[in-house]
Amino acid sequence: QVQLKESGPGLVQPSQTLSLTCTVSGFSLTSNSVHWVRQPPGKGLEWVGAIWSGGSTDYNSALKSRLSISRDTSKSQVFLKMNSLQTEDTAIYFCTSLSFDYWGQGVMVTVSS
Amino acid sequence: DIQMTQSPSLLSASVGDRVTLSCKASQNIYKYLNWYQQKLGEAPKLLIYYTNSLQTGIPSRFSGSGSGTDYTLTISSLQPEDVATYFCQQYNSWYTFGAGTKLELK
């Protein structure tokens, strides 16, 4: 069955770089796309970006200058890197399938010194 | 960017009530609208896609309708397990979510 699982550090210092991994199972990244979505505590959802089945990427225009999404298809992993982190980037980060029908459990990232 | 406005932000209803949640887009989204249910501490769950298509495994008391800029999620008979926050999402032009409607039991 399709599963996604996020992993990464729970705490990142301001101005540093966030690195998250989404490990998928039950489908191939070469024929399926993955989105990243984030949710600040107690707030709504924000689309962060996506890596498409062909390997190209698209990003939220508000985050584009700080964001990079890549993948390792042999390991079934998708990577999110976001630099120059600020407190406003504190959120739960989810990875999801193309149609948003499968979601990981999410990983809480706190930006604080 | 397309903005999504949900109303009300908080809704109190009784078990068995028919409940209607609204979502308004800032421009025509041609029915490219999803609805999600999110319970506390969980990931969002897709309920409805393309305005009115029920996702597999979702109870038939959930339904969606709408067109143009105005969309609705209806729960025909509210159950205790439906207490959650509900989000709409447009995918006509990139992806944006509404701020959510928190549904509680009266």
Backbone of each chain as ProteinMPNN parsed JSONL, in Angstrom:
{"seq_chain_A": "QVQLKESGPGLVQPSQTLSLTCTVSGFSLTSNSVHWVRQPPGKGLEWVGAIWSGGSTDYNSALKSRLSISRDTSKSQVFLKMNSLQTEDTAIYFCTSLSFDYWGQGVMVTVSS", "coords_chain_A": {"N_chain_A": [[0.836, -1.19, 0.0], [0.308, 2.338, -0.452], [2.544, 4.508, 1.103], [3.888, 7.27, 2.889], [6.554, 8.891, 4.525], [7.845, 11.322, 6.582], [10.978, 12.715, 7.616], [13.429, 14.271, 9.716], [15.255, 16.986, 11.305], [14.022, 18.194, 14.42], [14.441, 20.684, 15.414], [15.666, 23.756, 14.338], [18.075, 26.264, 13.893], [17.601, 29.832, 13.646], [18.223, 31.35, 10.491], [19.567, 29.2, 9.52], [19.753, 26.136, 7.511], [17.104, 24.045, 6.517], [16.662, 20.581, 6.257], [14.787, 18.052, 4.968], [13.47, 14.732, 4.633], [11.448, 12.675, 2.622], [10.29, 9.532, 2.633], [9.071, 7.129, 0.51], [6.764, 4.439, -0.133], [5.287, 1.689, -1.89], [4.817, 2.852, -4.299], [6.377, 4.104, -7.314], [8.773, 6.687, -7.697], [9.473, 7.477, -10.197], [7.262, 7.394, -11.724], [5.388, 8.755, -10.386], [4.369, 11.724, -8.642], [5.357, 14.006, -6.008], [4.233, 16.141, -3.441], [5.081, 18.832, -1.199], [3.678, 20.097, 1.757], [2.937, 22.52, 4.212], [2.148, 23.374, 7.663], [1.677, 25.782, 9.906], [1.664, 25.869, 13.527], [-1.571, 25.415, 14.734], [-2.692, 26.688, 12.582], [-3.572, 27.225, 9.062], [-3.154, 25.359, 5.942], [-0.373, 25.274, 3.701], [0.784, 25.126, 0.452], [3.935, 24.015, -0.456], [5.732, 23.046, -2.426], [6.563, 20.965, -5.309], [7.75, 17.881, -6.72], [7.837, 16.523, -9.827], [6.877, 13.575, -11.715], [8.684, 13.302, -13.813], [10.895, 14.532, -12.846], [11.162, 17.269, -12.794], [10.596, 20.403, -11.064], [8.403, 22.483, -9.07], [7.677, 25.448, -7.294], [6.232, 27.159, -4.462], [5.653, 30.502, -5.002], [6.268, 32.362, -3.066], [8.216, 31.202, -1.592], [10.17, 30.384, -3.225], [12.791, 31.396, -3.668], [14.262, 30.39, -1.603], [14.14, 27.679, -1.601], [14.544, 24.197, -2.355], [13.792, 21.233, -4.008], [14.403, 17.822, -4.369], [15.249, 14.46, -5.503], [15.911, 10.945, -4.881], [15.56, 8.392, -6.744], [16.266, 5.716, -6.605], [16.359, 5.159, -3.951], [13.838, 5.739, -3.209], [13.211, 8.27, -2.191], [12.431, 11.646, -1.4], [13.627, 14.942, -1.2], [13.657, 17.9, 0.741], [14.942, 21.098, 0.865], [15.414, 24.038, 2.59], [16.553, 27.25, 2.895], [17.926, 29.931, 4.971], [16.213, 30.079, 7.269], [13.449, 31.276, 9.183], [11.569, 32.265, 12.122], [8.942, 32.194, 11.304], [8.824, 30.018, 9.681], [8.39, 27.873, 11.232], [6.618, 24.954, 11.58], [4.44, 22.125, 10.861], [5.593, 19.849, 8.568], [4.473, 18.246, 5.745], [4.615, 15.494, 3.446], [3.032, 14.581, 0.418], [1.016, 12.639, -1.863], [0.553, 12.85, -5.489], [-2.184, 13.501, -6.035], [-2.986, 14.36, -3.608], [-4.076, 12.413, -2.028], [-2.826, 10.617, -0.44], [-1.015, 10.992, 2.535], [1.88, 11.774, 4.476], [2.716, 11.346, 7.975], [3.664, 13.695, 8.902], [6.165, 16.064, 9.998], [7.283, 17.866, 12.718], [8.744, 20.989, 12.692], [10.697, 23.238, 14.363], [11.764, 26.52, 14.475], [14.176, 28.037, 16.132], [16.369, 29.661, 18.431]], "CA_chain_A": [[0.0, 0.0, 0.0], [1.048, 3.59, -0.55], [2.89, 5.151, 2.366], [4.898, 8.329, 2.868], [7.01, 9.182, 5.881], [8.794, 12.423, 6.656], [11.974, 12.67, 8.686], [14.3, 15.429, 9.74], [15.489, 17.557, 12.631], [12.881, 18.885, 14.994], [14.812, 22.053, 15.8], [16.635, 24.393, 13.448], [18.354, 27.629, 14.333], [17.323, 30.88, 12.649], [19.168, 31.601, 9.398], [20.152, 27.945, 9.062], [19.071, 25.415, 6.44], [16.284, 22.895, 6.873], [16.715, 19.443, 5.342], [13.798, 17.028, 5.282], [13.382, 13.597, 3.72], [10.18, 11.946, 2.518], [10.527, 8.183, 2.118], [7.793, 6.603, 0.026], [6.671, 3.022, -0.458], [4.044, 1.341, -2.564], [4.787, 3.442, -5.639], [7.669, 4.538, -7.824], [8.898, 8.127, -7.928], [9.66, 7.751, -11.629], [5.954, 7.487, -12.368], [4.493, 9.488, -9.493], [4.859, 13.007, -8.147], [5.22, 14.238, -4.572], [4.126, 17.519, -2.979], [5.312, 19.195, 0.193], [2.698, 21.038, 2.297], [3.273, 22.803, 5.608], [1.063, 23.889, 8.494], [2.112, 26.374, 11.187], [0.84, 25.393, 14.642], [-2.884, 26.01, 14.903], [-3.08, 27.479, 11.413], [-3.982, 26.508, 7.865], [-2.201, 24.622, 5.126], [0.301, 26.034, 2.647], [1.55, 24.325, -0.505], [5.336, 24.43, -0.486], [6.289, 22.759, -3.738], [6.367, 19.614, -5.801], [8.647, 17.294, -7.708], [6.979, 15.749, -10.716], [7.397, 12.247, -12.04], [9.81, 13.441, -14.732], [12.018, 15.1, -12.115], [11.113, 18.726, -12.716], [10.067, 20.899, -9.8], [7.707, 23.76, -8.991], [7.709, 25.934, -5.917], [5.437, 28.3, -4.046], [6.404, 31.697, -5.404], [6.709, 33.087, -1.872], [9.319, 30.467, -0.974], [11.012, 29.885, -4.316], [14.192, 31.807, -3.577], [14.921, 29.69, -0.49], [13.674, 26.302, -1.587], [14.989, 23.228, -3.342], [13.248, 19.876, -3.85], [15.096, 16.862, -5.231], [14.869, 13.092, -5.176], [16.766, 9.804, -5.204], [14.563, 7.385, -7.098], [16.722, 4.378, -6.207], [16.055, 5.014, -2.521], [12.437, 6.153, -3.021], [13.24, 9.401, -1.266], [12.317, 13.018, -1.869], [14.308, 15.817, -0.258], [13.322, 19.322, 0.777], [15.933, 21.956, 1.512], [14.986, 25.427, 2.664], [17.589, 28.007, 3.602], [17.58, 31.204, 5.634], [14.99, 29.831, 8.026], [12.985, 32.235, 10.178], [10.575, 31.693, 13.048], [7.689, 31.986, 10.561], [8.895, 28.712, 9.019], [7.986, 26.846, 12.197], [5.413, 24.313, 11.047], [4.473, 20.711, 10.528], [5.844, 19.674, 7.132], [3.916, 16.99, 5.229], [4.725, 15.151, 2.023], [1.787, 13.976, -0.042], [1.018, 12.118, -3.223], [0.161, 13.788, -6.551], [-3.58, 13.944, -5.923], [-3.219, 14.686, -2.197], [-4.904, 11.37, -1.413], [-2.013, 9.956, 0.578], [-0.191, 11.951, 3.266], [2.687, 11.294, 5.569], [2.259, 11.761, 9.307], [4.157, 15.044, 9.155], [7.279, 16.249, 10.925], [7.257, 19.207, 13.308], [10.01, 21.711, 12.628], [10.687, 24.473, 15.138], [12.903, 27.395, 14.206], [14.42, 28.754, 17.377], [17.745, 29.622, 18.918]], "C_chain_A": [[0.879, 1.251, 0.0], [1.285, 4.167, 0.846], [3.944, 6.214, 2.113], [5.279, 8.619, 4.318], [8.082, 10.255, 5.842], [9.776, 12.204, 7.802], [12.867, 13.894, 8.572], [14.44, 15.976, 11.137], [14.272, 18.284, 13.152], [13.155, 20.349, 15.281], [15.891, 22.558, 14.858], [16.846, 25.822, 13.935], [18.006, 28.638, 13.247], [18.528, 31.112, 11.745], [19.821, 30.326, 8.869], [19.287, 27.294, 7.98], [18.334, 24.196, 6.975], [16.446, 21.811, 5.809], [15.748, 18.374, 5.816], [13.825, 15.94, 4.21], [11.987, 13.006, 3.786], [10.498, 10.596, 1.88], [9.188, 7.571, 1.745], [7.892, 5.098, -0.205], [5.329, 2.756, -1.108], [3.876, 1.998, -3.923], [6.182, 3.914, -6.012], [7.683, 6.04, -8.078], [9.094, 8.455, -9.401], [8.327, 7.844, -12.362], [4.934, 8.218, -11.499], [5.182, 10.738, -8.957], [4.608, 13.128, -6.65], [5.179, 15.735, -4.292], [4.66, 17.625, -1.546], [4.282, 20.265, 0.573], [3.098, 21.298, 3.745], [2.106, 23.465, 6.329], [1.631, 24.461, 9.776], [1.174, 25.937, 12.307], [-0.47, 26.153, 14.746], [-3.387, 26.794, 13.708], [-3.429, 26.588, 10.219], [-2.826, 25.887, 7.109], [-1.633, 25.5, 4.022], [1.067, 25.068, 1.748], [2.963, 24.888, -0.599], [5.937, 24.225, -1.873], [6.085, 21.316, -4.116], [7.516, 19.184, -6.689], [7.814, 16.324, -8.52], [7.65, 14.44, -11.12], [8.608, 12.307, -12.959], [11.045, 14.056, -14.093], [12.033, 16.617, -12.051], [10.424, 19.147, -11.416], [9.303, 22.198, -9.999], [7.604, 24.145, -7.529], [6.689, 27.043, -5.696], [6.263, 29.562, -4.312], [6.955, 32.467, -4.206], [7.937, 32.448, -1.233], [10.419, 30.119, -1.975], [12.495, 30.199, -4.158], [14.968, 31.042, -2.514], [14.789, 28.179, -0.559], [14.301, 25.446, -2.687], [14.389, 21.872, -3.005], [13.957, 18.969, -4.849], [14.678, 15.457, -4.817], [15.996, 12.117, -5.484], [15.805, 8.658, -5.491], [14.977, 5.991, -6.659], [16.433, 4.103, -4.726], [14.611, 5.383, -2.196], [12.341, 7.303, -2.02], [13.154, 10.733, -2.011], [12.881, 13.921, -0.783], [13.813, 17.245, -0.402], [14.444, 20.043, 1.495], [15.441, 23.388, 1.444], [16.021, 26.188, 3.475], [17.036, 29.278, 4.23], [16.302, 31.097, 6.444], [14.722, 30.933, 9.036], [11.93, 31.574, 11.048], [9.254, 31.414, 12.335], [7.674, 30.65, 9.809], [8.605, 27.556, 9.973], [6.651, 26.258, 11.764], [5.564, 22.799, 11.079], [4.635, 20.623, 9.01], [5.355, 18.277, 6.737], [4.408, 16.759, 3.801], [3.467, 14.374, 1.648], [1.937, 13.493, -1.481], [0.473, 13.153, -4.2], [-1.236, 14.363, -6.344], [-3.976, 14.269, -4.491], [-4.095, 13.637, -1.51], [-4.134, 10.517, -0.415], [-1.078, 10.986, 1.204], [0.696, 11.213, 4.248], [2.124, 11.804, 6.892], [2.679, 13.187, 9.635], [5.32, 15.047, 10.128], [7.252, 17.691, 11.407], [8.643, 19.809, 13.26], [9.857, 23.026, 13.38], [11.953, 25.256, 14.82], [13.102, 28.276, 15.437], [15.879, 28.635, 17.759], [17.804, 29.07, 20.34]], "O_chain_A": [[2.041, 1.213, 0.403], [0.364, 4.295, 1.652], [4.788, 6.071, 1.229], [4.436, 8.595, 5.215], [9.097, 10.117, 5.158], [9.448, 11.59, 8.817], [13.039, 14.471, 7.498], [13.803, 15.477, 12.065], [13.562, 18.93, 12.381], [12.232, 21.158, 15.38], [16.892, 21.885, 14.612], [15.9, 26.498, 14.339], [18.105, 28.333, 12.058], [19.68, 31.073, 12.178], [20.549, 30.368, 7.878], [18.245, 27.82, 7.589], [18.865, 23.424, 7.773], [16.376, 22.088, 4.611], [15.872, 17.855, 6.925], [14.153, 16.189, 3.05], [11.412, 12.855, 4.864], [10.924, 10.53, 0.727], [8.277, 7.503, 2.57], [8.975, 4.562, -0.442], [4.363, 3.492, -0.908], [2.901, 1.733, -4.625], [7.047, 4.099, -5.156], [6.722, 6.597, -8.609], [8.898, 9.6, -9.809], [8.271, 8.321, -13.496], [3.754, 8.289, -11.843], [6.406, 10.796, -8.837], [3.752, 12.438, -6.096], [5.979, 16.501, -4.829], [4.686, 16.65, -0.795], [4.043, 21.21, -0.18], [3.553, 20.383, 4.432], [1.208, 24.035, 5.709], [2.032, 23.702, 10.659], [0.001, 25.662, 12.052], [-0.483, 27.38, 14.836], [-4.397, 27.491, 13.803], [-3.563, 25.371, 10.347], [-1.683, 25.885, 7.566], [-2.325, 26.36, 3.478], [1.893, 24.289, 2.222], [3.156, 26.088, -0.798], [6.574, 25.123, -2.423], [5.512, 20.534, -3.358], [8.172, 20.007, -7.328], [7.171, 15.424, -7.979], [8.842, 14.238, -10.889], [9.476, 11.438, -12.884], [12.112, 14.105, -14.706], [12.84, 17.193, -11.323], [9.758, 18.345, -10.761], [9.525, 22.922, -10.97], [7.464, 23.297, -6.648], [6.33, 27.771, -6.622], [7.417, 29.666, -3.897], [7.98, 33.141, -4.311], [8.621, 33.079, -0.426], [11.477, 29.616, -1.595], [13.35, 29.372, -4.473], [16.199, 31.045, -2.523], [15.272, 27.471, 0.325], [14.552, 25.915, -3.796], [14.464, 21.414, -1.865], [14.094, 19.307, -6.025], [13.867, 15.277, -3.909], [16.912, 12.423, -6.247], [15.297, 8.026, -4.564], [14.116, 5.16, -6.368], [16.283, 2.952, -4.315], [14.207, 5.343, -1.034], [11.498, 7.299, -1.123], [13.721, 10.912, -3.089], [12.648, 13.7, 0.405], [13.581, 17.736, -1.507], [14.849, 19.655, 2.591], [15.094, 23.889, 0.374], [16.329, 25.817, 4.608], [15.874, 29.644, 4.054], [15.408, 31.934, 6.317], [15.642, 31.458, 9.663], [11.459, 30.475, 10.757], [8.526, 30.499, 12.718], [6.619, 30.207, 9.354], [8.578, 26.396, 9.561], [5.669, 26.983, 11.602], [6.652, 22.265, 11.291], [3.889, 21.257, 8.264], [5.765, 17.27, 7.315], [4.596, 17.709, 3.04], [2.917, 13.619, 2.449], [2.852, 13.886, -2.204], [-0.011, 14.208, -3.79], [-1.441, 15.571, -6.465], [-5.158, 14.436, -4.191], [-4.774, 13.936, -0.528], [-4.732, 9.778, 0.366], [-0.428, 11.757, 0.498], [0.324, 10.169, 4.783], [1.177, 12.591, 6.919], [2.121, 13.815, 10.535], [5.45, 14.158, 10.969], [7.204, 18.623, 10.605], [9.607, 19.208, 13.734], [8.982, 23.832, 13.062], [13.063, 24.729, 14.887], [12.285, 29.148, 15.732], [16.541, 27.643, 17.454], [18.886, 28.963, 20.916]]}, "seq_chain_B": "DIQMTQSPSLLSASVGDRVTLSCKASQNIYKYLNWYQQKLGEAPKLLIYYTNSLQTGIPSRFSGSGSGTDYTLTISSLQPEDVATYFCQQYNSWYTFGAGTKLELK", "coords_chain_B": {"N_chain_B": [[-2.403, 35.25, -7.376], [-4.762, 32.758, -6.392], [-7.19, 33.242, -3.983], [-8.694, 31.605, -1.212], [-11.647, 31.553, 0.596], [-13.106, 30.538, 3.518], [-16.175, 29.829, 5.194], [-18.474, 29.248, 7.917], [-15.863, 30.251, 10.262], [-15.968, 28.85, 12.577], [-18.155, 26.342, 13.6], [-20.922, 25.18, 15.286], [-22.789, 22.322, 15.933], [-25.403, 19.86, 16.253], [-25.557, 16.298, 16.886], [-26.774, 14.465, 14.184], [-27.644, 16.672, 12.774], [-27.964, 18.481, 9.664], [-25.259, 19.744, 8.0], [-23.609, 22.524, 6.596], [-20.839, 23.707, 4.894], [-18.974, 26.421, 3.656], [-17.059, 27.599, 0.842], [-15.253, 29.983, -0.856], [-13.844, 31.085, -3.838], [-11.416, 33.406, -5.134], [-11.483, 33.793, -7.813], [-12.815, 32.245, -10.782], [-12.587, 28.772, -10.501], [-13.229, 26.561, -11.884], [-14.317, 24.144, -10.902], [-12.188, 22.783, -9.854], [-11.604, 21.693, -7.104], [-10.883, 20.555, -3.88], [-11.869, 18.91, -0.825], [-10.931, 18.565, 2.564], [-10.618, 16.728, 5.623], [-9.433, 17.304, 8.836], [-8.343, 15.934, 11.746], [-7.425, 16.489, 15.175], [-3.988, 16.504, 15.609], [-3.511, 14.863, 13.452], [-2.784, 14.042, 9.975], [-4.164, 15.81, 7.146], [-7.137, 14.492, 5.6], [-8.284, 13.408, 2.513], [-11.474, 14.102, 1.389], [-13.362, 14.809, -0.62], [-13.014, 15.207, -4.097], [-12.476, 17.187, -7.082], [-14.76, 18.847, -6.768], [-17.216, 17.292, -6.356], [-16.77, 14.568, -6.202], [-16.628, 11.624, -4.402], [-14.133, 10.512, -2.29], [-12.592, 7.293, -2.137], [-13.772, 5.14, 0.374], [-14.833, 7.062, 2.015], [-17.573, 8.093, 3.988], [-20.97, 8.164, 2.768], [-22.483, 10.249, 3.708], [-21.131, 12.559, 3.388], [-20.922, 15.161, 1.035], [-20.284, 17.111, -1.92], [-20.621, 20.237, -3.651], [-21.04, 22.787, -6.185], [-19.791, 25.508, -8.244], [-17.957, 27.632, -10.519], [-17.069, 30.217, -8.543], [-18.034, 29.517, -6.048], [-18.46, 27.112, -3.536], [-19.505, 24.146, -1.758], [-19.475, 22.051, 1.085], [-21.287, 19.41, 2.34], [-22.599, 17.771, 5.157], [-24.711, 15.252, 5.694], [-25.936, 14.118, 7.937], [-24.823, 14.758, 10.904], [-22.21, 13.164, 12.634], [-20.635, 12.059, 15.711], [-17.927, 11.49, 15.245], [-17.266, 13.216, 13.241], [-16.326, 15.569, 14.143], [-13.957, 17.967, 13.65], [-11.502, 19.863, 11.752], [-12.178, 21.408, 8.694], [-10.932, 21.787, 5.458], [-10.853, 23.571, 2.391], [-9.469, 23.353, -0.934], [-8.054, 24.76, -3.787], [-7.126, 23.713, -7.075], [-6.873, 24.716, -9.573], [-5.157, 26.702, -10.428], [-2.046, 26.422, -9.618], [-1.795, 25.716, -6.128], [-3.905, 26.406, -3.48], [-5.108, 26.748, -0.156], [-8.05, 27.038, 1.886], [-8.669, 28.775, 5.023], [-9.908, 27.187, 6.81], [-12.661, 25.505, 8.479], [-13.738, 25.023, 11.667], [-15.382, 22.406, 13.114], [-17.605, 21.703, 15.611], [-19.277, 19.893, 18.273], [-22.48, 20.719, 19.441]], "CA_chain_B": [[-2.717, 34.01, -6.674], [-6.164, 32.56, -6.058], [-7.461, 33.194, -2.54], [-9.836, 30.776, -0.828], [-12.246, 32.043, 1.837], [-14.06, 29.586, 4.08], [-17.083, 30.333, 6.222], [-17.902, 30.082, 8.968], [-14.599, 29.733, 10.779], [-16.352, 27.924, 13.645], [-19.537, 25.911, 13.451], [-21.399, 24.259, 16.32], [-23.981, 21.62, 15.477], [-25.783, 18.687, 17.049], [-25.562, 15.019, 16.193], [-27.932, 14.31, 13.323], [-27.888, 17.885, 11.985], [-27.394, 18.676, 8.331], [-24.246, 20.794, 8.153], [-23.115, 23.048, 5.326], [-19.639, 24.529, 4.995], [-18.803, 27.164, 2.41], [-15.723, 27.951, 0.379], [-15.378, 30.906, -1.985], [-12.589, 31.39, -4.513], [-11.316, 34.798, -5.597], [-11.798, 33.775, -9.237], [-13.356, 30.969, -11.243], [-11.636, 27.653, -10.399], [-13.698, 25.514, -12.801], [-14.616, 22.936, -10.131], [-10.965, 22.117, -9.381], [-11.682, 21.941, -5.673], [-10.869, 19.419, -2.962], [-12.199, 19.113, 0.594], [-10.178, 17.711, 3.487], [-10.951, 16.684, 7.037], [-8.246, 17.129, 9.654], [-8.561, 15.782, 13.173], [-6.322, 17.0, 15.969], [-2.791, 15.681, 15.631], [-3.438, 13.977, 12.29], [-2.655, 14.648, 8.66], [-5.457, 15.979, 6.455], [-7.672, 13.353, 4.848], [-9.068, 13.843, 1.355], [-12.867, 13.655, 1.425], [-14.03, 15.101, -1.889], [-12.153, 15.798, -5.124], [-13.187, 17.762, -8.221], [-16.012, 19.432, -6.284], [-18.306, 16.439, -5.897], [-16.421, 13.144, -6.269], [-16.341, 11.102, -3.063], [-12.929, 9.682, -2.218], [-12.83, 5.917, -1.71], [-13.8, 4.878, 1.807], [-15.458, 8.166, 2.751], [-19.016, 7.832, 4.123], [-21.819, 8.853, 1.794], [-23.107, 11.446, 4.292], [-20.375, 13.707, 2.904], [-21.11, 15.465, -0.378], [-19.806, 18.412, -2.323], [-21.276, 20.844, -4.802], [-20.589, 24.13, -6.494], [-19.226, 25.836, -9.548], [-17.453, 29.002, -10.573], [-16.295, 30.641, -7.367], [-18.709, 29.148, -4.807], [-18.469, 25.667, -3.31], [-20.111, 23.744, -0.494], [-19.378, 20.691, 1.617], [-22.46, 19.106, 3.167], [-22.681, 16.523, 5.921], [-26.177, 15.108, 5.737], [-26.347, 13.8, 9.302], [-23.565, 14.885, 11.631], [-21.852, 12.115, 13.587], [-19.601, 12.538, 16.654], [-16.59, 11.346, 14.67], [-17.044, 14.25, 12.228], [-15.697, 16.731, 14.783], [-12.662, 18.134, 12.968], [-11.402, 21.068, 10.949], [-12.354, 21.096, 7.275], [-10.25, 22.718, 4.565], [-11.0, 23.449, 0.947], [-8.23, 23.593, -1.674], [-8.21, 24.858, -5.238], [-5.964, 23.276, -7.843], [-6.971, 25.217, -10.939], [-3.932, 27.455, -10.663], [-1.242, 25.981, -8.478], [-2.571, 25.108, -5.044], [-4.097, 27.204, -2.28], [-6.073, 26.214, 0.787], [-8.761, 27.952, 2.755], [-8.187, 28.833, 6.407], [-10.532, 26.101, 7.557], [-13.854, 25.622, 9.331], [-13.692, 24.095, 12.79], [-16.72, 21.887, 13.378], [-17.693, 21.135, 16.954], [-20.603, 19.451, 18.696], [-23.193, 21.65, 20.32]], "C_chain_B": [[-4.212, 33.942, -6.342], [-6.3, 32.446, -4.546], [-8.721, 32.372, -2.292], [-10.347, 31.231, 0.528], [-13.297, 31.054, 2.316], [-14.93, 30.253, 5.142], [-18.059, 29.239, 6.628], [-16.543, 29.532, 9.411], [-14.839, 28.709, 11.889], [-17.835, 27.615, 13.507], [-19.864, 24.91, 14.551], [-22.703, 23.626, 15.864], [-24.206, 20.377, 16.331], [-25.712, 17.42, 16.21], [-26.882, 14.868, 15.428], [-28.256, 15.525, 12.467], [-27.322, 17.764, 10.573], [-26.499, 19.907, 8.413], [-23.727, 21.213, 6.783], [-21.94, 23.983, 5.58], [-19.399, 25.176, 3.635], [-17.349, 27.507, 2.122], [-15.877, 28.814, -0.869], [-13.987, 31.225, -2.532], [-12.596, 32.822, -5.033], [-11.496, 34.917, -7.114], [-12.298, 32.386, -9.601], [-12.287, 29.873, -11.18], [-12.161, 26.407, -11.118], [-13.837, 24.147, -12.129], [-13.368, 22.18, -9.667], [-10.805, 22.381, -7.881], [-11.729, 20.633, -4.909], [-11.342, 19.866, -1.585], [-11.437, 18.096, 1.432], [-10.773, 17.813, 4.885], [-9.649, 16.489, 7.808], [-8.631, 17.062, 11.124], [-7.28, 16.157, 13.908], [-5.155, 16.018, 15.968], [-2.632, 14.748, 14.446], [-3.174, 14.766, 11.007], [-4.043, 14.876, 8.063], [-5.834, 14.71, 5.698], [-8.532, 13.881, 3.721], [-10.467, 13.237, 1.415], [-13.507, 13.679, 0.042], [-13.0, 15.671, -2.853], [-13.002, 16.235, -6.315], [-14.629, 18.115, -7.848], [-16.988, 18.431, -5.681], [-18.02, 14.94, -5.97], [-15.955, 12.659, -4.902], [-15.102, 10.21, -3.115], [-13.293, 8.299, -1.673], [-12.766, 5.793, -0.191], [-14.439, 5.967, 2.649], [-16.967, 7.919, 2.82], [-19.866, 8.707, 3.199], [-22.563, 10.039, 2.389], [-22.353, 12.722, 3.908], [-20.66, 13.912, 1.411], [-20.618, 16.877, -0.671], [-20.557, 18.921, -3.531], [-20.657, 22.205, -5.062], [-20.081, 24.274, -7.902], [-18.718, 27.268, -9.507], [-16.577, 29.343, -9.393], [-16.859, 30.126, -6.045], [-18.912, 27.644, -4.668], [-18.938, 25.353, -1.911], [-19.778, 22.297, -0.181], [-20.569, 20.488, 2.539], [-22.266, 17.771, 3.874], [-24.161, 16.317, 6.212], [-26.708, 14.831, 7.14], [-25.083, 13.716, 10.147], [-23.384, 13.756, 12.641], [-20.747, 12.62, 14.521], [-18.186, 12.481, 16.071], [-16.278, 12.386, 13.585], [-16.457, 15.525, 12.831], [-14.268, 16.836, 14.28], [-12.628, 19.539, 12.373], [-11.423, 20.662, 9.479], [-11.717, 22.206, 6.424], [-10.682, 22.482, 3.128], [-9.664, 23.813, 0.294], [-8.559, 23.71, -3.154], [-6.937, 24.354, -5.913], [-6.118, 23.632, -9.32], [-5.703, 25.959, -11.342], [-3.025, 27.277, -9.451], [-2.17, 25.47, -7.376], [-2.687, 26.09, -3.888], [-5.241, 26.626, -1.47], [-6.827, 27.354, 1.47], [-8.225, 27.861, 4.177], [-8.845, 27.802, 7.31], [-11.802, 26.492, 8.291], [-13.73, 24.57, 10.421], [-15.107, 23.7, 13.156], [-16.725, 21.22, 14.754], [-19.121, 20.722, 17.255], [-21.2, 20.457, 19.657], [-23.566, 20.915, 21.6]], "O_chain_B": [[-4.837, 34.961, -6.047], [-5.61, 31.651, -3.908], [-9.683, 32.435, -3.057], [-9.59, 31.292, 1.496], [-14.26, 30.766, 1.606], [-14.476, 31.123, 5.885], [-18.437, 28.4, 5.809], [-16.133, 28.459, 8.97], [-14.021, 27.818, 12.113], [-18.659, 28.511, 13.321], [-19.164, 23.912, 14.724], [-23.624, 24.331, 15.45], [-23.309, 19.914, 17.036], [-25.797, 17.465, 14.983], [-27.961, 15.115, 15.968], [-29.052, 15.429, 11.534], [-26.349, 17.053, 10.325], [-26.932, 20.976, 8.844], [-23.442, 20.376, 5.926], [-22.03, 24.921, 6.372], [-19.599, 24.551, 2.593], [-16.533, 27.68, 3.027], [-16.549, 28.423, -1.824], [-13.077, 31.586, -1.785], [-13.651, 33.38, -5.333], [-11.644, 36.022, -7.636], [-12.205, 31.459, -8.797], [-11.204, 30.031, -11.744], [-11.597, 25.322, -10.974], [-13.513, 23.119, -12.725], [-13.471, 21.069, -9.148], [-9.977, 23.188, -7.459], [-12.498, 19.727, -5.233], [-11.233, 21.038, -1.224], [-11.313, 16.928, 1.063], [-11.345, 18.831, 5.272], [-8.852, 15.613, 7.474], [-9.178, 18.016, 11.679], [-6.192, 16.143, 13.333], [-5.322, 14.841, 16.289], [-1.717, 13.924, 14.428], [-3.322, 15.987, 10.965], [-4.997, 14.196, 8.443], [-4.976, 13.964, 5.225], [-9.414, 14.71, 3.945], [-10.626, 12.019, 1.484], [-14.109, 12.702, -0.402], [-12.199, 16.525, -2.472], [-14.101, 15.724, -6.531], [-15.579, 17.729, -8.528], [-17.537, 18.681, -4.608], [-18.933, 14.129, -5.815], [-15.017, 13.203, -4.319], [-15.043, 9.263, -3.9], [-14.196, 8.165, -0.848], [-11.83, 6.276, 0.446], [-14.575, 5.816, 3.863], [-17.577, 7.569, 1.809], [-19.508, 9.845, 2.896], [-23.218, 10.775, 1.65], [-22.867, 13.827, 4.078], [-20.642, 12.962, 0.628], [-20.548, 17.724, 0.22], [-21.067, 18.143, -4.336], [-19.859, 22.708, -4.271], [-19.955, 23.304, -8.649], [-19.013, 28.019, -8.577], [-15.471, 28.82, -9.257], [-16.213, 30.286, -5.01], [-19.459, 26.989, -5.555], [-18.798, 26.161, -0.993], [-19.795, 21.433, -1.058], [-20.825, 21.308, 3.421], [-21.832, 16.784, 3.279], [-24.784, 17.125, 6.901], [-27.807, 15.263, 7.487], [-24.362, 12.719, 10.105], [-24.295, 13.438, 13.405], [-19.998, 13.524, 14.15], [-17.35, 13.331, 16.377], [-15.161, 12.433, 13.071], [-16.126, 16.459, 12.101], [-13.466, 15.919, 14.456], [-13.591, 20.299, 12.476], [-10.772, 19.699, 9.076], [-11.943, 23.395, 6.651], [-10.855, 21.341, 2.698], [-8.834, 24.496, 0.896], [-9.258, 22.863, -3.711], [-5.83, 24.535, -5.408], [-5.579, 22.958, -10.198], [-5.242, 25.844, -12.478], [-3.217, 27.9, -8.407], [-3.204, 24.865, -7.658], [-1.673, 26.558, -3.37], [-6.207, 26.09, -2.013], [-6.321, 28.468, 1.612], [-7.428, 26.98, 4.496], [-8.399, 27.57, 8.434], [-11.994, 27.647, 8.672], [-13.63, 23.376, 10.139], [-15.936, 24.554, 13.472], [-15.951, 20.3, 15.02], [-20.059, 21.145, 16.579], [-20.533, 20.973, 20.554], [-24.176, 21.502, 22.494]]}, "name": "protein", "num_of_chains": 2, "seq": "QVQLKESGPGLVQPSQTLSLTCTVSGFSLTSNSVHWVRQPPGKGLEWVGAIWSGGSTDYNSALKSRLSISRDTSKSQVFLKMNSLQTEDTAIYFCTSLSFDYWGQGVMVTVSSDIQMTQSPSLLSASVGDRVTLSCKASQNIYKYLNWYQQKLGEAPKLLIYYTNSLQTGIPSRFSGSGSGTDYTLTISSLQPEDVATYFCQQYNSWYTFGAGTKLELK"}
